[in-house]
Amino acid sequence: MAVVNLADMKQTGDQVTIERLLAAGTLTPGKYTLEVNATDLLSNVTISRSAEFSVKNPVEQKTAANVTPGR
């Protein structure tokens, strides 16, 4: 779980965009739910958002070594 403090970002306002990278290559194939919680430390109000996504098996790349001649 990553915690981001707005004061550390030097950004204020009604809307803040936070971008984080997800190392999808470390996830095994399957269905996942990403949940983000944001807490306003002044009002002590927390909002939550979630999104579902799937990781599929990698597609095998066709190379000369795994292609049958004539096909």
All heavy atoms as TSV, in Angstrom:
chain	resi	resn	atom	element	x	y	z
A	1	MET	N	N	0.845	-1.170	0.000
A	1	MET	CA	C	0.000	0.000	0.000
A	1	MET	C	C	0.892	1.234	0.000
A	1	MET	O	O	1.783	1.370	0.810
A	1	MET	CB	C	-0.899	-0.019	1.235
A	1	MET	CG	C	-1.807	1.177	1.305
A	1	MET	SD	S	-3.112	1.021	2.507
A	1	MET	CE	C	-2.349	1.732	3.929
A	2	ALA	N	N	0.638	2.122	-0.934
A	2	ALA	CA	C	1.407	3.363	-1.018
A	2	ALA	C	C	0.589	4.501	-0.441
A	2	ALA	O	O	-0.586	4.656	-0.744
A	2	ALA	CB	C	1.755	3.663	-2.468
A	3	VAL	N	N	1.212	5.300	0.402
A	3	VAL	CA	C	0.550	6.466	0.977
A	3	VAL	C	C	1.194	7.706	0.395
A	3	VAL	O	O	2.415	7.834	0.385
A	3	VAL	CB	C	0.675	6.471	2.517
A	3	VAL	CG1	C	0.067	7.726	3.106
A	3	VAL	CG2	C	0.024	5.227	3.107
A	4	VAL	N	N	0.371	8.606	-0.136
A	4	VAL	CA	C	0.850	9.846	-0.734
A	4	VAL	C	C	0.277	11.001	0.069
A	4	VAL	O	O	-0.933	11.107	0.237
A	4	VAL	CB	C	0.411	9.961	-2.209
A	4	VAL	CG1	C	0.857	11.286	-2.795
A	4	VAL	CG2	C	0.963	8.805	-3.021
A	5	ASN	N	N	1.139	11.867	0.579
A	5	ASN	CA	C	0.701	13.033	1.334
A	5	ASN	C	C	0.709	14.225	0.397
A	5	ASN	O	O	1.718	14.536	-0.241
A	5	ASN	CB	C	1.635	13.266	2.525
A	5	ASN	CG	C	1.127	14.358	3.436
A	5	ASN	OD1	O	0.447	15.289	3.020
A	5	ASN	ND2	N	1.474	14.230	4.714
A	6	LEU	N	N	-0.421	14.933	0.318
A	6	LEU	CA	C	-0.547	16.057	-0.598
A	6	LEU	C	C	0.479	17.143	-0.302
A	6	LEU	O	O	1.004	17.777	-1.210
A	6	LEU	CB	C	-1.968	16.632	-0.522
A	6	LEU	CG	C	-2.312	17.715	-1.522
A	6	LEU	CD1	C	-2.150	17.208	-2.941
A	6	LEU	CD2	C	-3.723	18.217	-1.293
A	7	ALA	N	N	0.811	17.358	0.959
A	7	ALA	CA	C	1.795	18.383	1.315
A	7	ALA	C	C	3.160	18.074	0.702
A	7	ALA	O	O	3.892	18.977	0.320
A	7	ALA	CB	C	1.904	18.490	2.824
A	8	ASP	N	N	3.472	16.803	0.573
A	8	ASP	CA	C	4.749	16.399	-0.034
A	8	ASP	C	C	4.761	16.639	-1.537
A	8	ASP	O	O	5.813	16.744	-2.143
A	8	ASP	CB	C	5.029	14.921	0.242
A	8	ASP	CG	C	5.214	14.635	1.719
A	8	ASP	OD1	O	5.545	15.573	2.478
A	8	ASP	OD2	O	5.003	13.472	2.115
A	9	MET	N	N	3.585	16.746	-2.147
A	9	MET	CA	C	3.486	16.924	-3.591
A	9	MET	C	C	3.517	18.386	-4.005
A	9	MET	O	O	3.617	18.698	-5.178
A	9	MET	CB	C	2.190	16.294	-4.105
A	9	MET	CG	C	2.144	14.800	-3.937
A	9	MET	SD	S	0.562	14.109	-4.438
A	9	MET	CE	C	0.376	14.759	-6.066
A	10	LYS	N	N	3.392	19.314	-3.073
A	10	LYS	CA	C	3.394	20.749	-3.377
A	10	LYS	C	C	2.273	21.109	-4.348
A	10	LYS	O	O	2.427	21.913	-5.234
A	10	LYS	CB	C	4.733	21.196	-3.958
A	10	LYS	CG	C	5.950	20.762	-3.163
A	10	LYS	CD	C	6.205	21.684	-1.997
A	10	LYS	CE	C	7.530	21.425	-1.329
A	10	LYS	NZ	N	7.579	20.324	-0.421
A	11	GLN	N	N	1.115	20.458	-4.202
A	11	GLN	CA	C	-0.025	20.713	-5.077
A	11	GLN	C	C	-1.259	20.882	-4.200
A	11	GLN	O	O	-1.527	20.078	-3.329
A	11	GLN	CB	C	-0.229	19.541	-6.038
A	11	GLN	CG	C	-1.339	19.750	-7.034
A	11	GLN	CD	C	-1.424	18.604	-8.031
A	11	GLN	OE1	O	-0.613	17.708	-8.032
A	11	GLN	NE2	N	-2.435	18.638	-8.863
A	12	THR	N	N	-2.016	21.951	-4.419
A	12	THR	CA	C	-3.244	22.174	-3.666
A	12	THR	C	C	-4.365	22.525	-4.623
A	12	THR	O	O	-4.131	22.891	-5.767
A	12	THR	CB	C	-3.074	23.322	-2.655
A	12	THR	OG1	O	-2.731	24.508	-3.373
A	12	THR	CG2	C	-1.983	23.017	-1.639
A	13	GLY	N	N	-5.585	22.436	-4.159
A	13	GLY	CA	C	-6.724	22.791	-5.002
A	13	GLY	C	C	-7.884	21.862	-4.769
A	13	GLY	O	O	-7.849	20.989	-3.904
A	14	ASP	N	N	-8.922	22.056	-5.577
A	14	ASP	CA	C	-10.113	21.230	-5.452
A	14	ASP	C	C	-9.930	19.847	-6.063
A	14	ASP	O	O	-10.630	18.910	-5.716
A	14	ASP	CB	C	-11.297	21.914	-6.134
A	14	ASP	CG	C	-11.695	23.192	-5.424
A	14	ASP	OD1	O	-11.460	23.291	-4.207
A	14	ASP	OD2	O	-12.233	24.090	-6.089
A	15	GLN	N	N	-9.006	19.747	-6.995
A	15	GLN	CA	C	-8.789	18.476	-7.670
A	15	GLN	C	C	-7.299	18.200	-7.745
A	15	GLN	O	O	-6.512	19.079	-8.082
A	15	GLN	CB	C	-9.380	18.510	-9.073
A	15	GLN	CG	C	-9.214	17.220	-9.826
A	15	GLN	CD	C	-9.930	17.255	-11.173
A	15	GLN	OE1	O	-10.905	17.944	-11.349
A	15	GLN	NE2	N	-9.406	16.507	-12.116
A	16	VAL	N	N	-6.924	16.991	-7.433
A	16	VAL	CA	C	-5.528	16.582	-7.464
A	16	VAL	C	C	-5.433	15.282	-8.260
A	16	VAL	O	O	-6.256	14.389	-8.099
A	16	VAL	CB	C	-4.980	16.350	-6.037
A	16	VAL	CG1	C	-3.552	15.843	-6.074
A	16	VAL	CG2	C	-5.070	17.621	-5.221
A	17	THR	N	N	-4.454	15.194	-9.136
A	17	THR	CA	C	-4.225	13.975	-9.892
A	17	THR	C	C	-2.961	13.309	-9.369
A	17	THR	O	O	-1.915	13.941	-9.295
A	17	THR	CB	C	-4.066	14.279	-11.397
A	17	THR	OG1	O	-5.256	14.913	-11.845
A	17	THR	CG2	C	-3.826	13.011	-12.186
A	18	ILE	N	N	-3.087	12.046	-9.015
A	18	ILE	CA	C	-1.943	11.268	-8.532
A	18	ILE	C	C	-1.760	10.103	-9.496
A	18	ILE	O	O	-2.701	9.374	-9.787
A	18	ILE	CB	C	-2.180	10.739	-7.105
A	18	ILE	CG1	C	-2.386	11.909	-6.145
A	18	ILE	CG2	C	-1.008	9.872	-6.659
A	18	ILE	CD1	C	-2.824	11.495	-4.766
A	19	GLU	N	N	-0.553	9.953	-10.004
A	19	GLU	CA	C	-0.275	8.875	-10.945
A	19	GLU	C	C	0.753	7.952	-10.326
A	19	GLU	O	O	1.802	8.391	-9.858
A	19	GLU	CB	C	0.265	9.451	-12.254
A	19	GLU	CG	C	0.560	8.399	-13.288
A	19	GLU	CD	C	1.076	9.013	-14.580
A	19	GLU	OE1	O	0.469	9.964	-15.066
A	19	GLU	OE2	O	2.113	8.525	-15.055
A	20	ARG	N	N	0.446	6.670	-10.298
A	20	ARG	CA	C	1.375	5.663	-9.797
A	20	ARG	C	C	1.456	4.545	-10.824
A	20	ARG	O	O	0.469	4.220	-11.476
A	20	ARG	CB	C	0.884	5.076	-8.467
A	20	ARG	CG	C	0.637	6.100	-7.375
A	20	ARG	CD	C	1.895	6.673	-6.866
A	20	ARG	NE	N	2.484	5.723	-5.952
A	20	ARG	CZ	C	3.413	6.012	-5.091
A	20	ARG	NH1	N	3.874	7.232	-5.034
A	20	ARG	NH2	N	3.909	5.122	-4.294
A	21	LEU	N	N	2.609	3.931	-10.955
A	21	LEU	CA	C	2.774	2.806	-11.863
A	21	LEU	C	C	2.474	1.513	-11.130
A	21	LEU	O	O	2.853	1.338	-9.973
A	21	LEU	CB	C	4.193	2.772	-12.425
A	21	LEU	CG	C	4.585	3.950	-13.308
A	21	LEU	CD1	C	6.042	3.826	-13.723
A	21	LEU	CD2	C	3.690	4.037	-14.525
A	22	LEU	N	N	1.794	0.615	-11.813
A	22	LEU	CA	C	1.494	-0.701	-11.282
A	22	LEU	C	C	2.324	-1.706	-12.056
A	22	LEU	O	O	2.212	-1.781	-13.281
A	22	LEU	CB	C	0.002	-0.997	-11.441
A	22	LEU	CG	C	-0.483	-2.362	-11.015
A	22	LEU	CD1	C	-0.284	-2.552	-9.506
A	22	LEU	CD2	C	-1.955	-2.517	-11.367
A	23	ALA	N	N	3.159	-2.449	-11.372
A	23	ALA	CA	C	4.029	-3.423	-12.027
A	23	ALA	C	C	3.205	-4.637	-12.443
A	23	ALA	O	O	3.201	-5.672	-11.773
A	23	ALA	CB	C	5.172	-3.820	-11.092
A	24	ALA	N	N	2.471	-4.504	-13.538
A	24	ALA	CA	C	1.567	-5.567	-13.988
A	24	ALA	C	C	2.319	-6.843	-14.351
A	24	ALA	O	O	1.754	-7.928	-14.279
A	24	ALA	CB	C	0.736	-5.084	-15.170
A	25	GLY	N	N	3.576	-6.719	-14.730
A	25	GLY	CA	C	4.369	-7.899	-15.076
A	25	GLY	C	C	4.595	-8.840	-13.908
A	25	GLY	O	O	4.929	-9.998	-14.094
A	26	THR	N	N	4.387	-8.358	-12.699
A	26	THR	CA	C	4.569	-9.204	-11.511
A	26	THR	C	C	3.278	-9.903	-11.115
A	26	THR	O	O	3.289	-10.731	-10.210
A	26	THR	CB	C	5.067	-8.375	-10.318
A	26	THR	OG1	O	4.081	-7.400	-9.986
A	26	THR	CG2	C	6.385	-7.691	-10.634
A	27	LEU	N	N	2.157	-9.588	-11.787
A	27	LEU	CA	C	0.870	-10.191	-11.452
A	27	LEU	C	C	0.640	-11.442	-12.287
A	27	LEU	O	O	0.918	-11.467	-13.476
A	27	LEU	CB	C	-0.268	-9.194	-11.715
A	27	LEU	CG	C	-0.219	-7.898	-10.928
A	27	LEU	CD1	C	-1.329	-6.961	-11.390
A	27	LEU	CD2	C	-0.340	-8.165	-9.435
A	28	THR	N	N	0.113	-12.464	-11.661
A	28	THR	CA	C	-0.230	-13.675	-12.395
A	28	THR	C	C	-1.558	-13.443	-13.107
A	28	THR	O	O	-2.356	-12.594	-12.696
A	28	THR	CB	C	-0.352	-14.883	-11.441
A	28	THR	OG1	O	-1.334	-14.598	-10.443
A	28	THR	CG2	C	0.985	-15.187	-10.776
A	29	PRO	N	N	-1.816	-14.175	-14.197
A	29	PRO	CA	C	-3.080	-14.005	-14.910
A	29	PRO	C	C	-4.271	-14.210	-13.971
A	29	PRO	O	O	-4.261	-15.086	-13.108
A	29	PRO	CB	C	-3.030	-15.082	-15.988
A	29	PRO	CG	C	-1.562	-15.282	-16.236
A	29	PRO	CD	C	-0.928	-15.122	-14.881
A	30	GLY	N	N	-5.269	-13.360	-14.136
A	30	GLY	CA	C	-6.470	-13.453	-13.313
A	30	GLY	C	C	-7.176	-12.119	-13.236
A	30	GLY	O	O	-6.792	-11.147	-13.879
A	31	LYS	N	N	-8.243	-12.077	-12.419
A	31	LYS	CA	C	-9.026	-10.857	-12.233
A	31	LYS	C	C	-8.585	-10.177	-10.940
A	31	LYS	O	O	-8.357	-10.841	-9.931
A	31	LYS	CB	C	-10.510	-11.175	-12.185
A	31	LYS	CG	C	-11.054	-11.690	-13.497
A	31	LYS	CD	C	-12.539	-11.932	-13.420
A	31	LYS	CE	C	-13.064	-12.421	-14.763
A	31	LYS	NZ	N	-14.515	-12.608	-14.725
A	32	TYR	N	N	-8.483	-8.860	-10.990
A	32	TYR	CA	C	-8.036	-8.072	-9.851
A	32	TYR	C	C	-8.960	-6.878	-9.641
A	32	TYR	O	O	-9.663	-6.460	-10.561
A	32	TYR	CB	C	-6.612	-7.544	-10.080
A	32	TYR	CG	C	-5.565	-8.618	-10.118
A	32	TYR	CD1	C	-5.267	-9.296	-11.293
A	32	TYR	CD2	C	-4.868	-8.961	-8.968
A	32	TYR	CE1	C	-4.304	-10.282	-11.327
A	32	TYR	CE2	C	-3.895	-9.948	-8.991
A	32	TYR	CZ	C	-3.624	-10.608	-10.169
A	32	TYR	OH	O	-2.666	-11.584	-10.195
A	33	THR	N	N	-8.941	-6.338	-8.442
A	33	THR	CA	C	-9.640	-5.100	-8.128
A	33	THR	C	C	-8.625	-4.139	-7.527
A	33	THR	O	O	-7.936	-4.480	-6.563
A	33	THR	CB	C	-10.781	-5.328	-7.121
A	33	THR	OG1	O	-11.709	-6.271	-7.671
A	33	THR	CG2	C	-11.509	-4.035	-6.814
A	34	LEU	N	N	-8.533	-2.957	-8.109
A	34	LEU	CA	C	-7.661	-1.905	-7.602
A	34	LEU	C	C	-8.535	-0.953	-6.796
A	34	LEU	O	O	-9.554	-0.479	-7.291
A	34	LEU	CB	C	-6.993	-1.155	-8.755
A	34	LEU	CG	C	-6.143	0.051	-8.365
A	34	LEU	CD1	C	-4.916	-0.386	-7.584
A	34	LEU	CD2	C	-5.755	0.831	-9.600
A	35	GLU	N	N	-8.172	-0.697	-5.553
A	35	GLU	CA	C	-8.939	0.213	-4.705
A	35	GLU	C	C	-8.055	1.365	-4.259
A	35	GLU	O	O	-6.919	1.166	-3.856
A	35	GLU	CB	C	-9.473	-0.516	-3.472
A	35	GLU	CG	C	-10.339	0.359	-2.591
A	35	GLU	CD	C	-10.962	-0.390	-1.442
A	35	GLU	OE1	O	-11.584	-1.444	-1.680
A	35	GLU	OE2	O	-10.825	0.078	-0.298
A	36	VAL	N	N	-8.596	2.583	-4.376
A	36	VAL	CA	C	-7.871	3.786	-3.968
A	36	VAL	C	C	-8.701	4.495	-2.903
A	36	VAL	O	O	-9.903	4.710	-3.087
A	36	VAL	CB	C	-7.638	4.736	-5.176
A	36	VAL	CG1	C	-6.975	6.025	-4.725
A	36	VAL	CG2	C	-6.809	4.040	-6.243
A	37	ASN	N	N	-8.077	4.829	-1.789
A	37	ASN	CA	C	-8.710	5.587	-0.713
A	37	ASN	C	C	-7.994	6.917	-0.581
A	37	ASN	O	O	-6.767	6.962	-0.562
A	37	ASN	CB	C	-8.614	4.836	0.621
A	37	ASN	CG	C	-9.296	3.489	0.556
A	37	ASN	OD1	O	-10.450	3.400	0.190
A	37	ASN	ND2	N	-8.568	2.446	0.885
A	38	ALA	N	N	-8.759	7.993	-0.493
A	38	ALA	CA	C	-8.187	9.328	-0.309
A	38	ALA	C	C	-8.831	9.945	0.930
A	38	ALA	O	O	-10.056	9.967	1.048
A	38	ALA	CB	C	-8.432	10.202	-1.521
A	39	THR	N	N	-7.986	10.454	1.843
A	39	THR	CA	C	-8.488	11.054	3.072
A	39	THR	C	C	-8.116	12.525	3.122
A	39	THR	O	O	-6.944	12.880	2.985
A	39	THR	CB	C	-7.908	10.332	4.309
A	39	THR	OG1	O	-8.257	8.951	4.238
A	39	THR	CG2	C	-8.449	10.920	5.597
A	40	ASP	N	N	-9.117	13.371	3.308
A	40	ASP	CA	C	-8.904	14.802	3.534
A	40	ASP	C	C	-8.572	14.950	5.013
A	40	ASP	O	O	-9.413	14.709	5.879
A	40	ASP	CB	C	-10.174	15.571	3.178
A	40	ASP	CG	C	-10.020	17.068	3.357
A	40	ASP	OD1	O	-9.223	17.499	4.222
A	40	ASP	OD2	O	-10.719	17.817	2.648
A	41	LEU	N	N	-7.323	15.316	5.298
A	41	LEU	CA	C	-6.882	15.390	6.691
A	41	LEU	C	C	-7.514	16.549	7.458
A	41	LEU	O	O	-7.550	16.516	8.680
A	41	LEU	CB	C	-5.356	15.474	6.755
A	41	LEU	CG	C	-4.625	14.259	6.184
A	41	LEU	CD1	C	-3.115	14.469	6.244
A	41	LEU	CD2	C	-5.023	12.993	6.915
A	42	LEU	N	N	-8.026	17.572	6.754
A	42	LEU	CA	C	-8.688	18.688	7.440
A	42	LEU	C	C	-10.086	18.295	7.919
A	42	LEU	O	O	-10.473	18.582	9.048
A	42	LEU	CB	C	-8.761	19.918	6.538
A	42	LEU	CG	C	-7.417	20.531	6.152
A	42	LEU	CD1	C	-7.620	21.694	5.184
A	42	LEU	CD2	C	-6.673	21.007	7.400
A	43	SER	N	N	-10.842	17.638	7.056
A	43	SER	CA	C	-12.210	17.259	7.422
A	43	SER	C	C	-12.314	15.816	7.896
A	43	SER	O	O	-13.370	15.390	8.344
A	43	SER	CB	C	-13.142	17.463	6.228
A	43	SER	OG	O	-12.781	16.591	5.176
A	44	ASN	N	N	-11.228	15.071	7.768
A	44	ASN	CA	C	-11.175	13.653	8.128
A	44	ASN	C	C	-12.223	12.836	7.362
A	44	ASN	O	O	-12.820	11.911	7.887
A	44	ASN	CB	C	-11.324	13.455	9.641
A	44	ASN	CG	C	-10.764	12.110	10.070
A	44	ASN	OD1	O	-9.826	11.593	9.465
A	44	ASN	ND2	N	-11.336	11.537	11.103
A	45	VAL	N	N	-12.443	13.211	6.103
A	45	VAL	CA	C	-13.372	12.497	5.231
A	45	VAL	C	C	-12.562	11.649	4.262
A	45	VAL	O	O	-11.613	12.131	3.658
A	45	VAL	CB	C	-14.274	13.487	4.451
A	45	VAL	CG1	C	-15.117	12.748	3.431
A	45	VAL	CG2	C	-15.145	14.273	5.417
A	46	THR	N	N	-12.958	10.393	4.133
A	46	THR	CA	C	-12.286	9.472	3.218
A	46	THR	C	C	-13.243	9.077	2.111
A	46	THR	O	O	-14.405	8.758	2.370
A	46	THR	CB	C	-11.813	8.209	3.960
A	46	THR	OG1	O	-10.903	8.580	4.988
A	46	THR	CG2	C	-11.139	7.225	3.015
A	47	ILE	N	N	-12.748	9.107	0.865
A	47	ILE	CA	C	-13.518	8.589	-0.261
A	47	ILE	C	C	-12.748	7.417	-0.851
A	47	ILE	O	O	-11.517	7.360	-0.772
A	47	ILE	CB	C	-13.796	9.659	-1.346
A	47	ILE	CG1	C	-12.491	10.229	-1.900
A	47	ILE	CG2	C	-14.688	10.756	-0.819
A	47	ILE	CD1	C	-12.702	11.104	-3.120
A	48	SER	N	N	-13.487	6.479	-1.409
A	48	SER	CA	C	-12.886	5.281	-1.990
A	48	SER	C	C	-13.411	5.090	-3.402
A	48	SER	O	O	-14.577	5.346	-3.682
A	48	SER	CB	C	-13.234	4.046	-1.163
A	48	SER	OG	O	-12.750	4.168	0.148
A	49	ARG	N	N	-12.546	4.647	-4.269
A	49	ARG	CA	C	-12.919	4.287	-5.641
A	49	ARG	C	C	-12.231	2.964	-5.958
A	49	ARG	O	O	-11.122	2.687	-5.487
A	49	ARG	CB	C	-12.477	5.350	-6.652
A	49	ARG	CG	C	-13.114	6.704	-6.455
A	49	ARG	CD	C	-14.598	6.666	-6.801
A	49	ARG	NE	N	-15.204	7.970	-6.711
A	49	ARG	CZ	C	-15.874	8.433	-5.662
A	49	ARG	NH1	N	-15.996	7.704	-4.585
A	49	ARG	NH2	N	-16.426	9.629	-5.684
A	50	SER	N	N	-12.885	2.158	-6.771
A	50	SER	CA	C	-12.276	0.887	-7.174
A	50	SER	C	C	-12.523	0.646	-8.653
A	50	SER	O	O	-13.446	1.211	-9.247
A	50	SER	CB	C	-12.843	-0.271	-6.343
A	50	SER	OG	O	-14.225	-0.415	-6.571
A	51	ALA	N	N	-11.672	-0.166	-9.228
A	51	ALA	CA	C	-11.792	-0.545	-10.639
A	51	ALA	C	C	-11.316	-1.982	-10.792
A	51	ALA	O	O	-10.322	-2.380	-10.185
A	51	ALA	CB	C	-10.956	0.382	-11.518
A	52	GLU	N	N	-12.043	-2.744	-11.573
A	52	GLU	CA	C	-11.657	-4.124	-11.837
A	52	GLU	C	C	-10.865	-4.196	-13.138
A	52	GLU	O	O	-11.117	-3.426	-14.061
A	52	GLU	CB	C	-12.893	-5.011	-11.927
A	52	GLU	CG	C	-13.638	-5.098	-10.608
A	52	GLU	CD	C	-14.843	-6.017	-10.669
A	52	GLU	OE1	O	-15.166	-6.523	-11.772
A	52	GLU	OE2	O	-15.472	-6.208	-9.628
A	53	PHE	N	N	-9.902	-5.096	-13.174
A	53	PHE	CA	C	-9.133	-5.322	-14.397
A	53	PHE	C	C	-8.658	-6.762	-14.420
A	53	PHE	O	O	-8.683	-7.453	-13.400
A	53	PHE	CB	C	-7.946	-4.347	-14.513
A	53	PHE	CG	C	-6.879	-4.532	-13.474
A	53	PHE	CD1	C	-5.741	-5.274	-13.757
A	53	PHE	CD2	C	-6.997	-3.949	-12.219
A	53	PHE	CE1	C	-4.739	-5.442	-12.808
A	53	PHE	CE2	C	-6.013	-4.107	-11.263
A	53	PHE	CZ	C	-4.882	-4.854	-11.557
A	54	SER	N	N	-8.274	-7.219	-15.594
A	54	SER	CA	C	-7.797	-8.592	-15.767
A	54	SER	C	C	-6.404	-8.590	-16.350
A	54	SER	O	O	-6.055	-7.728	-17.149
A	54	SER	CB	C	-8.719	-9.369	-16.717
A	54	SER	OG	O	-10.008	-9.471	-16.186
A	55	VAL	N	N	-5.638	-9.582	-15.941
A	55	VAL	CA	C	-4.316	-9.830	-16.523
A	55	VAL	C	C	-4.443	-11.149	-17.280
A	55	VAL	O	O	-4.857	-12.157	-16.714
A	55	VAL	CB	C	-3.217	-9.924	-15.435
A	55	VAL	CG1	C	-1.886	-10.320	-16.055
A	55	VAL	CG2	C	-3.101	-8.618	-14.682
A	56	LYS	N	N	-4.140	-11.101	-18.565
A	56	LYS	CA	C	-4.248	-12.291	-19.400
A	56	LYS	C	C	-2.885	-12.927	-19.600
A	56	LYS	O	O	-1.859	-12.291	-19.415
A	56	LYS	CB	C	-4.868	-11.934	-20.746
A	56	LYS	CG	C	-6.291	-11.428	-20.618
A	56	LYS	CD	C	-6.877	-11.140	-21.967
A	56	LYS	CE	C	-8.317	-10.669	-21.817
A	56	LYS	NZ	N	-8.947	-10.462	-23.120
A	57	ASN	N	N	-2.904	-14.188	-20.032
A	57	ASN	CA	C	-1.659	-14.870	-20.369
A	57	ASN	C	C	-0.999	-14.135	-21.530
A	57	ASN	O	O	-1.689	-13.634	-22.419
A	57	ASN	CB	C	-1.928	-16.319	-20.771
A	57	ASN	CG	C	-2.257	-17.192	-19.596
A	57	ASN	OD1	O	-1.650	-17.086	-18.536
A	57	ASN	ND2	N	-3.240	-18.056	-19.755
A	58	PRO	N	N	0.332	-14.072	-21.537
A	58	PRO	CA	C	1.013	-13.407	-22.650
A	58	PRO	C	C	0.734	-14.131	-23.968
A	58	PRO	O	O	0.578	-15.337	-23.999
A	58	PRO	CB	C	2.498	-13.492	-22.295
A	58	PRO	CG	C	2.596	-14.192	-21.004
A	58	PRO	CD	C	1.236	-14.595	-20.553
A	59	VAL	N	N	0.658	-13.353	-25.042
A	59	VAL	CA	C	0.456	-13.916	-26.374
A	59	VAL	C	C	1.804	-14.374	-26.895
A	59	VAL	O	O	2.789	-13.640	-26.842
A	59	VAL	CB	C	-0.152	-12.858	-27.322
A	59	VAL	CG1	C	-0.285	-13.409	-28.731
A	59	VAL	CG2	C	-1.486	-12.396	-26.783
A	60	GLU	N	N	1.840	-15.609	-27.381
A	60	GLU	CA	C	3.098	-16.147	-27.918
A	60	GLU	C	C	3.427	-15.433	-29.219
A	60	GLU	O	O	2.598	-15.342	-30.117
A	60	GLU	CB	C	2.977	-17.653	-28.161
A	60	GLU	CG	C	4.260	-18.281	-28.668
A	60	GLU	CD	C	4.124	-19.786	-28.881
A	60	GLU	OE1	O	3.354	-20.418	-28.151
A	60	GLU	OE2	O	4.797	-20.293	-29.784
A	61	GLN	N	N	4.630	-14.913	-29.323
A	61	GLN	CA	C	5.082	-14.230	-30.530
A	61	GLN	C	C	5.554	-15.274	-31.538
A	61	GLN	O	O	6.270	-16.204	-31.190
A	61	GLN	CB	C	6.235	-13.277	-30.203
A	61	GLN	CG	C	5.861	-12.180	-29.237
A	61	GLN	CD	C	4.825	-11.230	-29.830
A	61	GLN	OE1	O	4.896	-10.878	-30.984
A	61	GLN	NE2	N	3.870	-10.820	-29.020
A	62	LYS	N	N	5.129	-15.116	-32.787
A	62	LYS	CA	C	5.558	-16.049	-33.829
A	62	LYS	C	C	6.943	-15.668	-34.309
A	62	LYS	O	O	7.182	-14.543	-34.713
A	62	LYS	CB	C	4.575	-16.055	-34.991
A	62	LYS	CG	C	3.241	-16.644	-34.627
A	62	LYS	CD	C	2.353	-16.781	-35.825
A	62	LYS	CE	C	1.047	-17.441	-35.402
A	62	LYS	NZ	N	0.173	-17.714	-36.536
A	63	THR	N	N	7.831	-16.625	-34.237
A	63	THR	CA	C	9.191	-16.420	-34.738
A	63	THR	C	C	9.532	-17.571	-35.672
A	63	THR	O	O	8.781	-18.557	-35.762
A	63	THR	CB	C	10.219	-16.405	-33.569
A	63	THR	OG1	O	10.210	-17.693	-32.947
A	63	THR	CG2	C	9.878	-15.337	-32.542
A	64	ALA	N	N	10.635	-17.479	-36.342
A	64	ALA	CA	C	11.064	-18.529	-37.259
A	64	ALA	C	C	11.206	-19.866	-36.530
A	64	ALA	O	O	11.003	-20.927	-37.111
A	64	ALA	CB	C	12.370	-18.142	-37.941
A	65	ALA	N	N	11.537	-19.843	-35.253
A	65	ALA	CA	C	11.755	-21.079	-34.508
A	65	ALA	C	C	10.461	-21.811	-34.192
A	65	ALA	O	O	10.465	-23.024	-34.011
A	65	ALA	CB	C	12.499	-20.772	-33.214
A	66	ASN	N	N	9.308	-21.092	-34.090
A	66	ASN	CA	C	8.091	-21.797	-33.720
A	66	ASN	C	C	6.995	-21.730	-34.800
A	66	ASN	O	O	5.835	-21.949	-34.518
A	66	ASN	CB	C	7.543	-21.254	-32.390
A	66	ASN	CG	C	7.162	-19.790	-32.448
A	66	ASN	OD1	O	7.101	-19.193	-33.517
A	66	ASN	ND2	N	6.889	-19.206	-31.296
A	67	VAL	N	N	7.381	-21.484	-36.044
A	67	VAL	CA	C	6.428	-21.457	-37.160
A	67	VAL	C	C	6.721	-22.660	-38.054
A	67	VAL	O	O	7.853	-22.853	-38.474
A	67	VAL	CB	C	6.545	-20.144	-37.974
A	67	VAL	CG1	C	5.658	-20.206	-39.200
A	67	VAL	CG2	C	6.204	-18.958	-37.093
A	68	THR	N	N	5.657	-23.432	-38.330
A	68	THR	CA	C	5.824	-24.583	-39.197
A	68	THR	C	C	5.929	-24.122	-40.641
A	68	THR	O	O	5.088	-23.340	-41.090
A	68	THR	CB	C	4.621	-25.552	-39.038
A	68	THR	OG1	O	4.496	-25.895	-37.657
A	68	THR	CG2	C	4.804	-26.798	-39.868
A	69	PRO	N	N	6.923	-24.596	-41.398
A	69	PRO	CA	C	7.050	-24.186	-42.811
A	69	PRO	C	C	5.795	-24.510	-43.606
A	69	PRO	O	O	5.163	-25.537	-43.381
A	69	PRO	CB	C	8.235	-25.005	-43.326
A	69	PRO	CG	C	8.983	-25.408	-42.107
A	69	PRO	CD	C	7.973	-25.502	-41.007
A	70	GLY	N	N	5.408	-23.628	-44.493
A	70	GLY	CA	C	4.250	-23.858	-45.344
A	70	GLY	C	C	2.939	-23.397	-44.736
A	70	GLY	O	O	1.897	-23.585	-45.323
A	71	ARG	N	N	2.974	-22.838	-43.558
A	71	ARG	CA	C	1.726	-22.363	-42.925
A	71	ARG	C	C	1.722	-20.890	-42.785
A	71	ARG	O	O	2.605	-20.198	-42.652
A	71	ARG	CB	C	1.569	-22.991	-41.545
A	71	ARG	CG	C	1.285	-24.462	-41.645
A	71	ARG	CD	C	0.844	-24.979	-40.312
A	71	ARG	NE	N	0.453	-26.364	-40.483
A	71	ARG	CZ	C	-0.087	-27.067	-39.561
A	71	ARG	NH1	N	-0.327	-26.554	-38.394
A	71	ARG	NH2	N	-0.423	-28.300	-39.762
